[in-house]
């Protein structure tokens, strides 16, 4: 299971994780917390389903949201950084996108952006174009986001910060 692998990498790096979720509505947090021992590194998360909560709770710039809408790579990056800041975590993982049934902010169904923010202010992102039902898009988003995080953690193996 990729979530267990990511949590193990966090433990090895003495790092912690927080999540910010939009279209997944808590599925990423639920996936991590289903792993025994997750509490050693998982701090918590924010489900910012409504656009204004992305600004109010996570600090996504209001002008970015009004200019680009909620489904944008810079929004995902700001959400990730906001989750880490609000929850006091080393890493933030965030997703924003369109699960359907209708397009949003001019973006077609299946458009998803995932981002990871790191301890030094670095941000890694992934743009996705997922196909299928609303449920398949949401589950695919969880898998891709956790895969992104695991890849970042593997590349940062030597860094230790808490």
Order of alpha helices (4+ residues) and beta strands (2+ residues): alpha-beta-alpha-beta-alpha-alpha-alpha-beta-beta-beta-alpha
